[in-house]
Amino acid sequence: MDDTQLNRLLTPYDKWAESPELLDAMLERVATNAAEQHARPPRRRRGARIAATVGAVLGVGVLATAAAVYVAPNFTPDAVIPISYVTDEGNAVECTYSLAVTSWDGTNVTEAKEWISSHDWTGIGQRGYDLGEKNPTNLGDADVDSELTQEDLDQVTVSTGIVTAVVEEIPSELLDGVGIGTSGTSTCTWVRH
């Protein structure tokens, strides 16, 4: 897919689609934030603030579409994790989360890739959903853009919980390094209720 096709796909969503440089800068910023997060002890609500900020700038759906379109040609997952959970209203949700370990500085991440591909991920979707429900993101919370809807924030709550649970499942020594991180894409729509 060339820049013109990418622009045509994204133009209806926002003016930033006219600038591949801006998309590159945003994806680089997300990668840098991920590297910094792995370099220091995790803070409880940091993921929600990052997700809410990115969601405010690009829109939750636009970011997922842009990441899938932009990353997909170069993205090779180390594991496709089945995600299944039951919401607080009893709705059963099933989707997949494709995960890869990456190294920005040439660090050997073979052991982490092997661990991820051979790990039994059973139950991770429900654990992640429950984690999100313990730390929901709501309108009026500090660091939440007032222009976001509660529906957007419900998606942030579920996606943050599940992605956090997935990353926390990986032994920290496998991701211990400034140039090491994870990247992922999913088929999930992050249904909360």
Secondary structure, DSSP 8 states (H G I E B T S, - for coil): --HHHHHHHHTTT-GGGG-HHHHHHHHHHHHHHHHHHHHS---TTHHHHHHHHHHHHH-HHHHHHHHHHHHGGG---SEEEEEEEE-TTS-EEEEEEEEEEEESS----HHHHHHHHHS--TTHHHHHHHHHHHS---TT-TT--TTS-HHHHHHHHHHHHHHHHHHHHS-GGGS-STTEEEEEEES------
